[in-house]
Amino acid sequence: ASLLFKKLCLKLDALSHFHFAPKP
């Protein structure tokens, strides 16, 4: 389930980045 975890991490990371610095 390493791939799944990686995918989840990437998703969370993207969400975090978007949340911290949303593009107009």
Secondary structure as a PSIPRED ss2 file (coil, helix, strand):
# PSIPRED VFORMAT (PSIPRED V4.0)

   1 A C   1.000  0.000  0.000
   2 S H   0.000  1.000  0.000
   3 L H   0.000  1.000  0.000
   4 L H   0.000  1.000  0.000
   5 F H   0.000  1.000  0.000
   6 K H   0.000  1.000  0.000
   7 K H   0.000  1.000  0.000
   8 L H   0.000  1.000  0.000
   9 C H   0.000  1.000  0.000
  10 L H   0.000  1.000  0.000
  11 K H   0.000  1.000  0.000
  12 L H   0.000  1.000  0.000
  13 D H   0.000  1.000  0.000
  14 A H   0.000  1.000  0.000
  15 L H   0.000  1.000  0.000
  16 S H   0.000  1.000  0.000
  17 H H   0.000  1.000  0.000
  18 F H   0.000  1.000  0.000
  19 H H   0.000  1.000  0.000
  20 F H   0.000  1.000  0.000
  21 A C   1.000  0.000  0.000
  22 P C   1.000  0.000  0.000
  23 K C   1.000  0.000  0.000
  24 P C   1.000  0.000  0.000
